C-alpha cells in the first residue's frame, strides 16, 4: 500500500500559509485542503440564517447537518455550501471575522476536524489552518508553523482584497487581523499554537519561492 504523506501548515491569518500550501501541493502532486474555507462556509451559513456566530445553541442547531463539499475544478479548490459555489463569498472581510468567532465553538471544530481527518486518511495531502499539527493531525509526517509580522500580514491581505475589487480600510484591516490573532490564540478549545515538533518559518522577509524551497528541503531530506 502506498504511503500516505500528510503535511501540516499552521499559522496566523495572512502569514502566507495558503499560498505556500497550494504551491507545495503542485510541487509534490498531492491534494491541498484549505481547512479555513470550511470554517468560513460554516460562518456564512450562520450569517444567512441570522444566527449570531457566538451563539452556541443557534450554531449547534445546524452544524450537525451542514452540507459542505470541497471540490477540485481545474486543480483549484472550490467550496460548496448547500450546493452553491461560495468560494468568493467566503473571502469577504465580514465573513472572515464571523469565521474567527464561529471557529472558537467546540461543536464546530469537532465537526470540521471529523471531515478533515476523513479526507487526510484517504490520500496524501497538505492541510493549512490554525491547529492542524497540534490537534487535527498530531501525527502528521511534517509540521510547519508559518508566521510573519502583523504589518506584513496586513499588507498582504490588503493587496489580496484590493485585487479582488474590495474597498478596504487598511487600518481597520490591521485591527481585524490583530483581533483574529487574539481570538485564535485565546480560544479554550484547540487554539492557534505552534506544535512542539513543528518547524518555525518567519516569512516576513521571504518570497513564496524561498519558503517553498525551505519546506521542500525538509521533506526531501
Long-range contacts (C-beta under 8 A, 24 or more apart in sequence): 3-124, 4-120, 4-121, 4-122, 4-123, 4-124, 5-30, 5-124, 5-141, 5-142, 6-120, 6-124, 6-125, 6-126, 6-127, 6-137, 6-140, 6-141, 6-142, 7-125, 7-126, 7-127, 7-140, 7-141, 7-142, 7-143, 7-144, 7-215, 7-219, 8-126, 8-127, 8-128, 8-132, 8-133, 8-136, 8-137, 8-140, 8-142, 8-143, 8-144, 8-195, 8-198, 9-126, 9-127, 9-128, 9-129, 9-132, 9-144, 9-146, 10-128, 10-129, 10-130, 10-131, 10-132, 10-133, 10-134, 10-143, 10-144, 10-145, 10-146, 10-192, 10-193, 10-194, 10-195, 10-198, 11-128, 11-130, 11-145, 11-146, 11-147, 11-192, 12-130, 12-147, 12-153, 12-177, 12-180, 12-181, 12-184, 12-192, 13-96, 13-153, 13-157, 13-177, 13-180, 13-181, 13-184, 14-148, 14-152, 14-153, 14-154, 14-156, 14-157, 14-177, 15-146, 15-147, 15-148, 15-153, 15-203, 16-146, 16-148, 16-156, 16-203, 16-208, 16-211, 17-128, 17-146, 18-128, 19-208, 20-128, 20-146, 20-203, 20-208, 20-211, 20-212, 20-215, 21-126, 21-127, 21-128, 23-208, 23-212, 24-126, 24-212, 24-215, 24-216, 25-125, 25-126, 26-75, 27-212, 27-216, 28-124, 28-126, 28-219, 30-123, 30-124, 30-125, 30-126, 31-72, 31-119, 31-123, 31-124, 31-125, 31-126, 32-77, 32-125, 32-126, 32-128, 33-70, 33-77, 33-116, 33-119, 33-120, 33-125, 33-126, 33-127, 33-128, 34-77, 34-79, 34-128, 35-112, 35-116, 35-127, 35-128, 35-129, 35-132, 35-136, 36-99, 36-128, 36-129, 36-130, 37-70, 37-77, 37-79, 37-87, 37-90, 38-68, 38-70, 38-79, 38-112, 38-115, 38-116, 39-99, 39-102, 39-103, 39-108, 39-112, 40-79, 40-90, 40-91, 40-95, 40-96, 40-99, 41-66, 41-68, 41-79, 41-81, 41-86, 41-90, 42-66, 42-68, 42-99, 42-102, 42-108, 42-111, 42-112, 43-90, 43-95, 43-98, 43-99, 43-101, 43-102, 43-103, 44-81, 44-86, 44-89, 44-90, 44-95, 44-98, 45-81, 45-82, 46-98, 46-102, 47-94, 47-95, 47-98, 53-98, 53-99, 53-101, 53-102, 54-101, 54-102, 54-104, 54-105, 56-105, 56-107, 59-102, 59-105, 59-107, 59-108, 60-107, 63-107, 63-108, 63-111, 64-111, 66-111, 68-115, 70-119, 88-164, 91-161, 91-164, 92-166, 93-161, 93-166, 93-168, 93-173, 93-176, 96-176, 96-180, 97-176, 97-179, 97-180, 100-179, 100-180, 100-183, 100-184, 101-183, 103-130, 103-184, 103-187, 104-183, 104-187, 104-188, 104-189, 106-188, 106-189, 109-189, 109-190, 113-190, 130-184, 130-190, 130-191, 130-192, 131-190, 131-191, 131-192, 131-193, 133-194, 133-195, 133-197, 133-198, 134-190, 134-193, 134-194, 134-195, 135-190, 138-195, 142-215, 142-218, 142-219, 143-195, 143-197, 143-198, 143-199, 144-198, 144-199, 144-200, 144-201, 144-215, 144-218, 145-194, 145-195, 145-198, 145-199, 145-200, 145-201, 146-201, 146-203, 146-211, 147-200, 147-201, 147-202, 147-203, 148-202, 148-203, 148-204, 149-204, 150-174, 150-177, 150-178, 150-181, 152-203, 152-204, 153-177
